[in-house]
Amino acid sequence: MVSRTIPVEDFDLVIFGATGDLARRKIVPGLYRRFVAGQMPASAQIIGAARTRQDESAFRADMRGAIAEFVGRDEDEAQLDAFLATLRYVPIDARGTDGWPELSAHMRPGVVHAFYFSVAPSLFGDIAERLASHGIADADSRIVVEKPFGRDLVTARALNATLAQHFAENQIYRIDHYLGKETVQNLMAVRFANILFEPLWNAQYVDHVQITVAETVGVGGRGEYYDHSGAIRDMVQNHMMQLLCLIAMEPPYHFDPDAVRDEKLKVIRALEPLDADDIVRGQYQDGPDGPGYLQDVENPLSRTESFVALKAHIANWRWTGTPFYLRTGKRLRARTSEIVITFREPPHSIFDDGGTPKANQMVIKLQPNEGMNMTVMIKEPGPGGMRLVQVPLDMSFADALGSNGTDMPDAYERLIMDVIRGNQTLFMRGDELEAAWAWTDPIIAAWDAGTRLPEPYDPGSSGPEEALRLLHRDNRRWREIRA
């Protein structure tokens, strides 16, 4: 099967913070791949805006280097030159007056205008105000904002209010790259385009759900940011919450941005408050491969968690009685992100001598290798009676679609193209964001008010022992962390 590339209309995309790491690593290389694929028109403009004083040729040279480093294949020089010709650069003062008239002069009438805020949230209001006051943005413009979307409900509301002074909700695209992953979108297709799973997608048939996001690296150069954030703010409140919503949401009436986000919001509002016994925090210790968390963040008194595991319950008819276990952490055994739906065991086994049938599992792999598989019970080959064995039923999209995965669009590529199309389905809405903080804030407040330190755990492990006991006491086990 050959995938179709549907071009987007002509656009001007301004990247604020264009000399930063995200622009070099993801945004510009992703746009280059869309250009090569024929999705981005050659007439489009990508306008870098940052405080760095440099000319257009220097910016293009820097982006040439970024593409060579992060696209990771031999490039056609003619195509690369054609793409680089779409780049412009404007030195700009986000809190002053310099550069704004020059930026305005670059904007063309009659095309889509999008503005990517790849900057600290403290600059969002200044940039939004200047885009409005200089007449650069209009009622059809779109802005893309990166996390962190506040650090609690109060700051999230303030941030939403600041943006709302100059942009309507349908112009604001709060980007979460997890929602741009191919497998996450295929999850919605598998659920809602097939009759096979939806009748079983409820507490009557699903025993429990596990969502794991594990990393092998520590906090690295993000120590100062991470120590003021922690795993729950950095991962649970946004990325993992979105995954939980897609698993648990009701079928929307239509694949429409607000219809999908309405159902996600209902899930967040139905989350029961967490008991203290249903959450575990951890900090990685030093080991042969590097220093511990306290050394990485240069704060020997830090109580910030680098690992969190929790058991959540959703109080609605579909999911009452089915726990959702979430865990994420740094310096763990392997780098992996996956969702595991464990179905209930058959109520009765007819195979007296062949062993007890085990529960079916659907494993949705988000990284490093996107795909799905489902474990089913079959007869073990050979003579000797009816002996049962559990095997994976492979649902690899790469094999099914005739792709080796190298041409699979990166999440940022897909999401930026959705911004140009004006499709907000895979972006968070303001009330959804605030509801997520309203559930998370009491957890953080209880930690801050208590005296208990995060549980220590060894680098290269599955996390602290308390996290294992979180499932053991329910007679369940975490799926092994493996790549």
C-alpha positions in Angstrom: 0.0 0.0 0.0 1.3 3.4 -0.9 0.6 6.3 1.4 -0.8 9.5 -0.1 0.7 12.9 0.4 -1.9 15.6 0.3 -0.3 19.1 -0.2 -1.3 21.9 2.1 -2.1 25.4 1.0 0.5 28.2 0.8 1.7 29.6 4.1 4.0 31.8 6.1 5.3 30.1 9.2 7.1 32.3 11.8 9.3 30.3 14.3 10.0 32.4 17.4 13.1 30.9 19.0 14.4 29.7 15.6 18.0 29.4 16.8 17.0 27.1 19.7 17.3 23.4 20.1 13.7 22.5 19.2 13.8 24.4 16.0 17.1 22.8 15.0 16.2 19.3 16.1 12.6 19.0 15.1 10.8 21.9 13.5 13.0 22.8 10.6 14.2 19.2 9.8 10.5 18.2 9.9 9.5 20.9 7.5 12.3 19.9 5.2 11.0 16.3 5.1 7.5 17.6 4.3 9.0 19.7 1.5 10.8 16.7 0.0 7.6 14.7 0.3 5.8 17.3 -1.8 3.4 18.3 1.0 4.9 21.8 1.6 4.6 24.1 -1.4 7.8 25.6 -2.7 6.2 29.1 -2.5 5.8 28.8 1.3 7.9 30.9 3.7 9.6 29.8 6.9 10.6 32.9 8.8 13.1 32.4 11.7 12.8 35.0 14.5 15.1 35.2 17.4 17.3 37.6 19.4 20.5 36.3 17.8 22.0 39.0 15.5 22.7 37.3 12.2 21.8 37.6 8.5 19.8 35.3 6.4 22.7 33.4 4.9 24.0 32.5 8.4 20.6 31.2 9.4 20.4 29.1 6.3 23.8 27.7 6.9 22.9 26.8 10.4 19.7 25.1 9.2 21.7 23.2 6.6 23.8 21.8 9.3 20.7 20.9 11.4 19.2 19.0 8.5 22.4 17.1 7.9 22.6 16.2 11.6 19.0 15.3 12.3 17.4 14.1 9.1 19.9 11.4 8.9 20.3 10.5 5.2 22.1 11.6 2.1 20.3 14.7 0.9 19.6 15.8 -2.7 21.5 19.0 -2.9 19.0 20.6 -5.4 16.1 19.8 -3.1 18.0 21.0 -0.1 18.9 24.3 -1.8 15.3 24.7 -2.9 14.1 24.2 0.7 16.7 26.6 2.2 15.5 29.2 -0.3 12.2 29.3 1.5 13.9 30.4 4.8 14.0 34.0 6.0 15.4 35.4 9.2 14.5 38.4 11.3 16.5 39.4 14.5 13.8 40.4 17.0 13.3 41.6 20.5 10.3 39.8 22.0 9.9 42.4 24.7 10.9 45.5 22.7 10.3 47.1 19.4 13.3 45.9 17.3 12.5 43.6 14.4 8.7 43.8 14.4 8.3 46.1 11.4 10.7 43.9 9.5 8.8 40.8 10.4 5.5 42.5 9.3 7.1 43.3 5.9 7.8 39.6 5.3 4.2 38.5 5.8 2.3 38.0 2.5 -1.5 38.6 2.1 -3.8 35.8 1.1 -1.9 32.9 2.6 -2.1 31.0 5.9 -0.2 32.8 8.7 1.1 30.6 11.6 3.3 31.5 14.5 5.3 28.9 16.4 6.1 30.0 20.0 9.3 27.9 20.5 10.2 30.1 23.5 9.8 30.2 27.2 6.1 30.6 28.3 7.1 33.9 30.0 7.4 35.4 26.5 4.1 34.1 25.2 2.2 37.2 26.3 4.8 39.7 25.0 4.9 38.0 21.6 1.1 37.7 21.3 0.7 41.4 22.2 3.2 42.5 19.6 1.7 40.3 16.9 -1.6 42.1 17.5 -0.3 45.6 17.9 1.8 45.5 14.8 -1.1 44.1 12.7 1.0 40.9 11.9 -1.7 38.5 13.1 -5.3 38.6 12.1 -8.5 36.6 12.9 -7.4 33.7 10.6 -3.8 33.4 12.1 -2.8 30.4 14.2 -0.3 30.2 17.1 1.4 27.1 18.3 2.5 27.0 21.9 4.9 24.4 23.5 4.7 23.1 27.0 5.0 23.7 29.9 1.5 25.1 29.9 1.8 26.5 33.4 3.0 24.7 36.5 -0.4 24.4 38.2 -4.0 25.4 37.7 -3.5 29.0 38.6 -0.7 29.6 36.2 -2.4 27.6 33.4 -5.5 29.8 33.7 -3.3 32.9 33.7 -1.5 31.7 30.6 -4.8 30.8 28.8 -6.2 34.3 29.8 -3.1 36.0 28.4 -3.3 34.3 25.0 -7.1 34.9 25.0 -6.5 38.6 25.0 -5.3 38.5 21.5 -6.3 35.1 20.0 -9.6 33.1 20.0 -9.5 29.5 21.3 -9.8 28.1 17.7 -6.5 29.9 16.8 -4.5 28.4 19.7 -2.7 25.1 19.1 -1.3 23.6 22.3 1.1 21.0 20.9 1.7 17.6 22.5 4.0 15.6 20.2 2.7 12.3 21.6 -0.6 12.9 19.9 1.2 13.2 16.6 2.6 9.7 16.7 1.3 7.3 14.1 0.4 4.6 16.6 -1.6 7.0 18.8 -3.7 8.0 15.8 -4.0 4.3 14.8 -5.4 3.6 18.2 -8.4 5.8 17.4 -8.7 4.1 14.0 -8.5 0.6 15.6 -11.1 1.5 18.2 -13.6 3.4 16.2 -13.3 2.0 12.6 -13.6 -1.7 13.6 -16.5 -3.5 15.3 -14.1 -6.1 16.7 -12.8 -4.2 19.8 -15.4 -1.6 20.9 -17.8 -4.1 22.4 -14.9 -5.4 24.6 -13.6 -1.9 25.5 -15.1 -1.6 29.0 -14.7 -2.8 32.6 -16.7 -6.0 31.9 -13.9 -7.3 29.7 -10.8 -5.2 30.5 -9.0 -6.2 33.7 -6.6 -3.2 33.8 -4.6 -0.8 31.6 -0.9 0.1 32.0 0.7 3.1 30.4 4.5 3.3 30.6 6.9 6.0 29.4 10.5 5.0 30.4 13.7 6.7 29.6 17.3 5.5 30.0 18.8 9.0 30.2 18.8 11.2 33.3 17.8 14.8 33.5 21.1 15.9 31.7 21.3 19.5 30.9 17.6 20.1 31.9 18.5 19.8 35.6 17.3 23.3 36.6 14.0 23.1 34.7 13.4 19.5 35.8 14.0 20.1 39.5 11.2 22.7 39.4 8.9 20.4 37.4 9.4 16.7 38.2 8.0 13.7 36.5 4.3 14.4 37.3 4.4 17.9 35.7 6.8 16.9 32.9 5.0 13.8 31.8 1.9 12.7 33.7 -0.1 15.9 33.5 0.2 16.2 29.7 1.6 13.3 27.7 0.3 10.4 29.8 -3.0 12.2 30.5 -3.6 12.5 26.8 -2.8 8.8 26.2 -5.2 7.8 29.0 -7.9 9.9 27.5 -7.6 8.3 24.1 -7.8 4.8 25.6 -10.8 5.7 27.9 -12.9 8.2 25.9 -16.3 7.4 24.5 -16.7 7.4 20.7 -17.2 11.0 19.5 -20.2 11.6 17.3 -17.7 12.6 14.5 -14.0 12.8 14.0 -14.1 16.5 14.6 -11.7 18.6 16.8 -14.3 19.7 19.4 -16.1 16.4 19.3 -12.9 14.5 20.1 -11.8 17.0 22.7 -15.2 17.0 24.4 -14.9 13.3 25.0 -11.3 13.6 26.3 -12.5 16.3 28.7 -15.2 14.0 30.1 -12.5 11.4 31.0 -10.4 13.9 32.9 -13.3 15.2 34.8 -14.3 11.6 35.7 -10.9 10.8 37.2 -11.3 10.1 40.9 -9.0 11.9 43.4 -5.9 9.8 44.2 -5.3 8.2 47.6 -1.8 8.6 49.0 -1.4 4.8 48.9 -2.0 4.8 45.1 1.0 6.8 44.1 4.8 6.2 44.3 7.6 8.7 43.8 11.2 7.9 43.2 14.7 9.4 42.5 17.5 7.6 40.7 20.7 7.0 42.6 24.2 7.3 41.4 25.7 4.3 39.6 28.5 3.1 37.3 27.1 4.9 34.3 26.7 8.3 36.0 25.7 10.5 38.9 22.4 10.3 40.7 19.5 12.8 40.5 20.7 15.0 43.3 24.1 15.5 41.7 22.5 16.0 38.2 20.3 18.8 39.5 23.0 20.2 41.8 20.5 20.3 44.7 21.4 17.8 47.5 18.1 18.6 49.3 15.8 18.1 46.3 12.5 16.3 46.9 11.6 16.4 43.3 10.7 13.0 41.7 12.4 11.5 38.6 9.9 8.6 38.7 6.2 8.4 39.4 3.8 5.4 39.4 0.1 5.7 40.2 -3.2 3.9 40.1 -6.1 5.9 38.7 -9.8 5.1 38.6 -12.4 6.6 36.2 -15.8 7.0 37.7 -18.1 6.3 34.8 -20.2 3.4 33.6 -17.6 2.2 31.1 -14.6 2.0 33.4 -15.7 1.6 37.0 -13.7 -1.3 38.5 -10.9 -1.2 35.9 -7.7 0.5 37.2 -5.4 2.5 35.0 -1.7 2.2 36.1 0.7 4.9 34.9 4.4 5.0 35.4 7.2 7.1 34.0 10.8 7.7 35.0 14.4 8.6 34.1 17.4 6.3 34.1 15.3 3.1 33.7 16.1 -0.2 32.1 15.1 0.7 28.5 13.7 3.5 26.5 10.1 2.6 25.7 6.6 4.1 25.6 3.7 1.7 25.4 0.1 1.1 26.4 -1.0 -2.4 27.5 -4.6 -3.3 27.7 -5.0 -6.6 29.7 -8.3 -8.3 29.2 -10.0 -10.5 31.7 -9.3 -14.3 31.8 -11.9 -16.7 30.4 -14.4 -17.4 33.1 -14.0 -21.2 32.6 -11.3 -23.4 31.1 -12.3 -26.6 29.2 -8.7 -27.6 28.9 -8.0 -29.7 32.0 -4.6 -31.0 31.0 -3.4 -28.3 28.7 -2.9 -25.5 31.1 -5.0 -22.5 32.2 -5.7 -19.9 29.5 -3.9 -16.6 30.1 -5.4 -13.2 29.7 -5.2 -11.6 26.2 -3.2 -8.4 26.0 -3.1 -5.7 23.4 0.3 -3.9 23.4 0.4 -0.5 21.7 4.0 0.5 21.2 4.7 4.2 20.8 8.5 4.2 20.8 11.1 3.2 19.8 9.3 1.0 17.3 5.7 2.0 16.7 3.2 -0.7 16.2 0.6 -3.0 17.9 0.4 -6.7 18.8 -2.1 -8.8 20.6 -1.3 -11.9 22.6 -3.7 -14.9 22.1 -3.8 -18.5 23.3 -3.2 -21.2 20.7 -2.4 -24.9 20.7 1.3 -25.7 21.0 2.3 -27.5 17.7 3.1 -31.2 17.9 1.5 -34.4 19.2 0.8 -35.1 22.8 -2.6 -33.6 23.4 -4.0 -30.1 23.7 -1.2 -27.9 25.2 -1.8 -24.2 25.3 0.8 -21.5 24.6 0.5 -17.7 24.4 1.8 -16.1 21.2 1.7 -12.6 19.8 -0.7 -11.8 17.0 1.4 -9.2 15.1 -0.4 -6.0 14.0 2.6 -4.2 12.6 1.5 -1.2 10.5 4.9 -1.0 8.9 4.6 -4.5 7.4 0.9 -4.1 6.5 1.5 -0.8 4.7 4.7 -1.8 3.0 6.9 0.6 4.8 10.1 0.0 6.8 9.3 2.9 9.0 12.0 5.2 7.6 9.4 7.3 5.7 7.0 7.5 8.6 6.4 11.2 9.3 7.7 12.5 12.7 5.1 13.7 15.1 6.1 17.3 14.7 5.8 17.0 10.9 2.3 15.8 11.1 1.2 18.3 13.7 2.7 21.3 12.0 0.8 20.3 8.8 -2.4 20.1 10.8 -1.8 23.6 12.0 -1.6 24.8 8.4 -4.8 22.9 7.6 -6.5 24.4 10.6 -7.2 21.0 12.2 -7.1 21.1 16.0 -8.1 17.5 16.6 -4.7 16.5 18.0 -4.2 19.6 20.0 -5.3 20.4 23.6 -8.1 22.8 24.3 -7.9 25.3 27.2 -10.6 23.7 29.4 -9.0 20.3 28.9 -5.6 21.6 30.0 -7.2 23.2 33.1 -9.1 20.1 34.0 -5.8 18.1 33.9 -4.2 20.5 36.3 -7.2 20.5 38.6 -6.7 16.7 39.0 -2.9 16.9 39.3 -2.6 19.9 41.7 -3.9 18.1 44.9 -1.3 15.3 44.3 1.5 17.8 44.2 0.1 19.8 47.1 0.0 16.7 49.3 3.7 15.9 48.4 4.7 19.5 49.2 2.9 19.4 52.6 4.4 16.0 53.6 7.8 15.1 54.8 8.3 11.8 52.9 11.2 11.7 50.5 11.0 10.0 47.0 12.0 6.4 47.1 15.5 5.7 45.8 16.0 3.3 42.9 19.0 2.0 41.0 19.8 3.2 37.5 18.9 0.6 34.9 16.1 -0.9 37.0 12.4 -0.7 36.6 12.0 1.9 39.4 11.6 1.7 43.1 10.3 -1.5 44.8 7.3 0.4 46.1 6.1 0.7 42.4 6.2 -3.0 42.0 4.2 -3.5 45.2 1.6 -1.0 43.9 0.5 -3.8 41.5 1.5 -6.8 43.6 -1.1 -5.9 46.2 -3.7 -6.1 43.4 -2.3 -9.5 42.3 -1.1 -8.0 39.1 2.4 -7.3 37.7 3.9 -4.6 35.6 4.8 -5.6 32.1 8.6 -5.8 31.9 10.3 -2.6 30.7 12.1 -3.5 27.4 12.8 -1.8 24.2 
